[in-house]
Amino acid sequence: MKAFVVEKYGKDGLRAAAVPEPTVGDHDLLVRVRATAVNPLDKMVRDGEFKQLLKYKPPFVLGHDVAGVVARAGSAVRDFKVGDEVYARPRDLRIGSFAELVAIDERDVSLKPDSLTFEEAAAVPLVALAAWQILVERAQVKPGQKVLVHAGAGGLGSTVIQLAKHLGATVATTTSASTEELVRSLGADIVVDYTKEDFSSVLSGYDLVLDSLGGTNLERSLTVLRPGGLAIGVAGPPDAGFAKQVGAPSFMGAVLNLLSRKVRRRAKALGVRYEFFFMRADGSQLRELRALYDGRDLRPVIDRAFPFDETLEAMAYVEQGRTKAGKVVITVDGAEA
């Protein structure tokens, strides 16, 4: 089958290649990919940024989002059958959606939302799972709480805005004038144009801040939290919790705590908290999210679609910062638009 494979770590390490079809275990589904999507995580994995923690061994197929059709089910699979239309974020160390076929543990899979095309469904799994795990699991957002989402027009930000609003929160976001109308349509109550205003000078008393930028933006985010409030960073710095999540040796936890010591100390001095976040695969949560998409409580935001043969161009498009809003998707095998 055709796939896009990381032959070596680094920017030039991703190549089109002919590879064997994946092996299907007893609890696996072999999914014929109809669409996939590009995530910042694809670049990070390709470049080896997590290679001390996520030990992928080149060559391996890249890609973290998939929507497609079940082509084969393992002998122990009971909840899916050949022909089912599904979507998933395959678990770490078993990614591989930049391909015509991918084998996925059934626990990572859900039937796709009926209301979404394959393209639309492929834009959902990673960012929707991240939004759910941040807002529902980690922060346990409740009606009336205040949530600040940075980069609200992005793939993750646009999803978090919608889910936070669905949960009853008051939602603020940072974006530029060109996407203000979009983020308001998604549910943002307060929009700060980061090109004209410093959000930390106009916002205060927030229960939760989701930071996807890191650096000084994260440091300023700590100052808008109420006492006891929580800042969650998806761009780093990582902490010991991440090492534990991915099953790294205990010494790696100490190393990561050193990397995040500055921001954690700053948070403690302000009477707030900082935690790093890295999403995980979860088919049961995708089933919950399926109902929200079919109920029109959530909708995917798509910037542009590329054909499968142009996967490298799609990666470059995202890396060059050309995405205006939402996700970049890749269509495989004639997925509908």
C-alpha positions as CSV (number, residue, x, y, z in Angstrom):
1,M,0.0,0.0,0.0
2,K,1.0,3.6,-0.4
3,A,2.0,5.5,2.8
4,F,4.0,8.5,4.0
5,V,6.8,7.2,6.1
6,V,9.3,8.8,8.5
7,E,12.5,7.2,7.2
8,K,14.7,9.3,9.5
9,Y,14.0,12.0,12.1
10,G,14.1,15.6,10.8
11,K,12.3,18.0,8.5
12,D,13.3,16.1,5.4
13,G,12.6,12.6,6.8
14,L,9.0,12.1,5.6
15,R,8.7,10.3,2.2
16,A,6.1,8.5,0.1
17,A,6.7,4.8,0.1
18,A,5.2,1.5,-0.7
19,V,4.9,-0.6,2.5
20,P,3.2,-3.8,3.5
21,E,-0.4,-3.7,4.7
22,P,-0.4,-3.5,8.6
23,T,-0.8,-6.7,10.7
24,V,-4.2,-7.0,12.3
25,G,-4.3,-8.3,15.8
26,D,-7.3,-10.1,17.5
27,H,-8.6,-6.8,18.9
28,D,-7.8,-4.6,15.9
29,L,-9.7,-3.1,13.1
30,L,-8.1,-2.7,9.7
31,V,-9.5,0.7,8.5
32,R,-9.4,1.8,4.9
33,V,-8.5,5.4,5.2
34,R,-10.9,7.9,3.5
35,A,-9.5,11.0,5.1
36,T,-6.8,12.1,7.6
37,A,-5.6,15.4,9.0
38,V,-2.4,17.2,9.8
39,N,-1.7,18.1,13.4
40,P,1.3,20.0,15.0
41,L,2.0,16.6,16.7
42,D,2.9,15.2,13.3
43,K,5.7,17.6,12.9
44,M,6.9,17.0,16.4
45,V,7.0,13.3,16.0
46,R,8.6,13.5,12.6
47,D,11.3,15.8,14.0
48,G,12.0,13.5,16.9
49,E,11.0,16.0,19.6
50,F,9.6,13.2,21.8
51,K,11.9,10.4,20.8
52,Q,13.2,10.0,24.4
53,L,9.6,9.4,25.5
54,L,7.7,8.0,22.5
55,K,10.2,5.6,21.1
56,Y,9.1,5.3,17.4
57,K,11.7,3.4,15.4
58,P,12.1,4.7,11.8
59,P,10.8,3.8,9.3
60,F,7.2,4.3,10.6
61,V,4.0,5.7,9.1
62,L,3.0,9.1,10.3
63,G,-0.5,10.4,11.0
64,H,-2.7,10.8,14.1
65,D,-6.3,11.3,12.8
66,V,-8.4,9.0,10.7
67,A,-11.9,8.6,9.3
68,G,-12.6,5.6,7.1
69,V,-14.3,2.2,6.6
70,V,-13.7,-1.0,8.5
71,A,-12.1,-3.4,5.9
72,R,-11.4,-6.3,8.4
73,A,-12.0,-7.0,12.1
74,G,-9.8,-9.1,14.4
75,S,-11.2,-12.4,15.7
76,A,-12.0,-10.9,19.2
77,V,-13.7,-7.8,17.9
78,R,-17.4,-7.7,18.8
79,D,-18.6,-4.1,18.5
80,F,-17.6,-3.3,14.9
81,K,-18.1,-5.1,11.6
82,V,-16.8,-4.8,8.0
83,G,-18.3,-1.7,6.3
84,D,-18.7,0.4,9.5
85,E,-17.8,4.0,9.0
86,V,-15.5,5.0,11.9
87,Y,-13.2,7.7,13.1
88,A,-10.2,7.5,15.6
89,R,-7.0,8.9,16.9
90,P,-4.8,5.7,17.1
91,R,-2.9,5.4,20.3
92,D,0.7,6.4,20.6
93,L,3.2,4.0,19.1
94,R,0.4,2.7,16.8
95,I,-0.2,5.8,14.7
96,G,-0.1,5.6,10.9
97,S,-3.1,7.3,9.2
98,F,-1.0,8.8,6.4
99,A,-1.7,5.6,4.5
100,E,-4.3,3.7,2.6
101,L,-4.9,1.3,5.4
102,V,-4.2,1.5,9.2
103,A,-4.7,-1.1,11.9
104,I,-6.2,0.3,15.1
105,D,-7.0,-1.1,18.5
106,E,-10.8,-1.3,18.7
107,R,-10.7,0.6,22.0
108,D,-9.5,3.7,20.2
109,V,-12.3,3.6,17.6
110,S,-15.9,4.9,17.4
111,L,-18.5,5.0,14.7
112,K,-18.1,8.3,13.0
113,P,-20.8,11.0,13.4
114,D,-23.5,10.4,10.8
115,S,-23.8,14.1,10.1
116,L,-20.2,14.5,9.1
117,T,-18.4,13.6,5.9
118,F,-15.2,11.6,6.0
119,E,-13.3,14.8,5.5
120,E,-15.1,16.6,8.4
121,A,-14.8,13.5,10.7
122,A,-11.0,13.3,10.0
123,A,-10.6,16.8,11.4
124,V,-12.1,15.8,14.7
125,P,-10.5,13.0,16.8
126,L,-7.3,14.5,18.2
127,V,-8.5,18.0,18.9
128,A,-11.9,16.9,20.2
129,L,-10.4,14.3,22.5
130,A,-7.9,17.0,23.7
131,A,-10.8,19.4,24.4
132,W,-12.8,16.8,26.2
133,Q,-9.9,15.6,28.4
134,I,-8.9,19.2,29.2
135,L,-12.4,20.6,30.0
136,V,-14.3,17.6,31.3
137,E,-11.6,15.4,32.9
138,R,-8.8,17.6,33.9
139,A,-10.5,21.0,34.7
140,Q,-14.0,19.7,35.3
141,V,-15.5,22.9,33.9
142,K,-18.9,23.8,35.3
143,P,-21.6,26.3,34.3
144,G,-20.7,29.9,35.1
145,Q,-16.9,29.4,35.1
146,K,-14.6,31.5,33.0
147,V,-12.3,29.9,30.4
148,L,-9.7,31.6,28.3
149,V,-8.7,29.8,25.1
150,H,-5.6,31.1,23.2
151,A,-5.5,30.9,19.4
152,G,-9.2,30.3,19.3
153,A,-9.4,30.0,15.5
154,G,-7.0,27.0,15.4
155,G,-8.0,23.4,15.2
156,L,-7.8,22.9,19.0
157,G,-8.9,26.4,20.0
158,S,-12.0,26.3,17.8
159,T,-13.0,23.0,19.4
160,V,-12.3,24.0,23.0
161,I,-14.4,27.2,22.5
162,Q,-17.4,25.2,21.4
163,L,-17.2,22.5,24.1
164,A,-16.5,25.0,26.9
165,K,-19.6,27.0,25.8
166,H,-21.6,23.7,25.7
167,L,-20.5,23.1,29.3
168,G,-21.9,26.5,30.3
169,A,-18.7,28.5,30.6
170,T,-18.1,32.1,29.8
171,V,-15.5,31.9,27.1
172,A,-12.8,34.4,26.1
173,T,-10.3,33.9,23.3
174,T,-7.4,35.5,21.6
175,T,-7.3,35.8,17.8
176,S,-6.8,38.4,15.0
177,A,-9.5,40.6,13.4
178,S,-9.7,38.3,10.4
179,T,-11.2,35.4,12.4
180,E,-13.1,37.4,15.1
181,E,-16.4,36.6,13.3
182,L,-15.6,32.9,13.2
183,V,-14.7,32.6,16.9
184,R,-17.8,34.5,17.9
185,S,-19.9,32.1,15.8
186,L,-18.3,29.2,17.7
187,G,-19.4,30.7,21.0
188,A,-16.7,33.1,22.2
189,D,-18.2,35.7,24.5
190,I,-15.1,37.9,24.7
191,V,-12.6,38.3,21.8
192,V,-9.2,39.9,22.3
193,D,-7.3,40.9,19.1
194,Y,-3.8,39.9,20.1
195,T,-2.4,42.3,17.4
196,K,-3.9,45.3,19.2
197,E,-4.3,44.4,22.9
198,D,-2.4,42.5,25.6
199,F,-4.9,40.0,27.0
200,S,-3.3,40.1,30.4
201,S,-4.2,43.7,30.8
202,V,-7.9,43.3,30.0
203,L,-8.8,39.9,31.4
204,S,-8.9,38.7,35.0
205,G,-10.5,36.2,37.4
206,Y,-10.4,33.2,35.0
207,D,-10.8,29.6,36.3
208,L,-9.0,28.0,33.4
209,V,-6.5,29.1,30.7
210,L,-5.6,26.8,27.8
211,D,-2.3,27.9,26.3
212,S,-1.1,26.5,23.0
213,L,1.7,29.0,22.5
214,G,4.1,28.6,25.5
215,G,6.9,31.0,26.5
216,T,5.9,34.5,27.6
217,N,2.3,33.9,26.5
218,L,2.1,31.2,29.1
219,E,3.7,33.3,31.8
220,R,1.2,36.1,31.2
221,S,-1.6,33.6,31.2
222,L,-0.9,32.8,34.8
223,T,-1.7,36.4,35.8
224,V,-5.3,36.3,34.5
225,L,-6.3,33.3,36.7
226,R,-8.3,33.6,39.9
227,P,-6.6,32.3,43.1
228,G,-6.4,28.5,42.7
229,G,-7.1,28.7,38.9
230,L,-5.4,26.4,36.4
231,A,-3.3,27.0,33.4
232,I,-2.9,24.1,31.0
233,G,-0.2,24.1,28.5
234,V,-0.2,22.0,25.4
235,A,3.0,23.5,23.9
236,G,5.1,22.9,27.1
237,P,7.0,22.9,29.1
238,P,6.2,19.2,30.0
239,D,6.1,18.0,33.6
240,A,6.5,14.7,35.5
241,G,2.9,13.8,34.8
242,F,3.7,13.5,31.1
243,A,6.5,11.1,31.7
244,K,4.2,9.0,33.8
245,Q,1.4,9.1,31.2
246,V,3.7,7.7,28.5
247,G,5.3,5.1,30.7
248,A,8.8,6.7,30.7
249,P,11.4,5.7,33.4
250,S,11.1,7.6,36.7
251,F,14.2,9.6,36.1
252,M,12.5,11.2,33.1
253,G,9.9,12.6,35.4
254,A,12.6,14.4,37.3
255,V,14.1,15.7,34.1
256,L,10.8,17.1,32.9
257,N,10.0,18.7,36.2
258,L,13.3,20.6,35.9
259,L,12.1,21.8,32.5
260,S,8.9,23.1,33.9
261,R,10.3,24.3,37.3
262,K,10.3,28.0,36.3
263,V,6.7,28.2,35.3
264,R,5.5,26.0,38.2
265,R,7.3,28.3,40.7
266,R,5.8,31.3,39.1
267,A,2.4,29.8,39.3
268,K,2.8,28.9,42.9
269,A,3.9,32.4,43.7
270,L,0.7,33.7,42.2
271,G,-1.4,31.2,44.0
272,V,-2.4,29.4,40.8
273,R,-1.5,26.0,39.1
274,Y,0.2,24.9,35.9
275,E,-0.1,21.5,34.3
276,F,1.2,20.2,31.0
277,F,-1.3,18.3,28.8
278,F,-0.8,15.5,26.3
279,M,-4.0,13.9,24.9
280,R,-4.6,10.1,24.8
281,A,-6.6,7.9,22.5
282,D,-10.1,6.9,23.8
283,G,-12.8,5.4,21.7
284,S,-15.5,5.7,24.4
285,Q,-14.9,9.5,24.6
286,L,-15.2,9.7,20.8
287,R,-18.6,8.0,21.1
288,E,-19.7,10.8,23.6
289,L,-18.3,13.4,21.1
290,R,-20.1,11.7,18.2
291,A,-23.4,12.6,19.9
292,L,-22.4,16.2,20.3
293,Y,-21.4,16.5,16.6
294,D,-24.6,14.8,15.5
295,G,-26.6,17.1,17.8
296,R,-24.9,20.1,16.2
297,D,-23.5,21.2,19.6
298,L,-20.0,21.0,18.0
299,R,-18.8,21.4,14.4
300,P,-15.4,20.9,12.8
301,V,-13.6,23.9,11.3
302,I,-11.6,23.1,8.1
303,D,-9.2,25.4,6.4
304,R,-8.3,23.4,3.3
305,A,-8.2,19.8,1.9
306,F,-5.3,18.3,0.1
307,P,-5.3,15.1,-2.0
308,F,-3.4,12.1,-0.5
309,D,-0.6,12.5,-3.1
310,E,0.1,16.0,-1.7
311,T,0.5,15.0,1.9
312,L,4.0,16.5,2.0
313,E,2.5,19.8,0.7
314,A,-0.2,19.6,3.4
315,M,2.5,19.2,6.1
316,A,4.5,22.2,4.6
317,Y,1.3,24.3,4.4
318,V,0.7,23.8,8.2
319,E,4.4,24.3,9.1
320,Q,4.6,27.5,7.2
321,G,1.7,29.0,9.2
322,R,-0.5,29.4,6.2
323,T,-3.6,27.9,7.9
324,K,-6.1,30.6,8.5
325,A,-8.5,28.7,10.7
326,G,-9.2,25.1,11.8
327,K,-7.7,22.0,10.5
328,V,-6.0,20.9,7.2
329,V,-7.3,17.6,6.0
330,I,-6.1,15.0,3.5
331,T,-8.5,13.0,1.3
332,V,-7.7,9.4,0.5
333,D,-9.5,7.1,-1.9
334,G,-12.0,9.6,-3.1
335,A,-13.5,10.7,0.2
336,E,-16.4,13.1,-0.2
337,A,-16.0,16.8,0.2
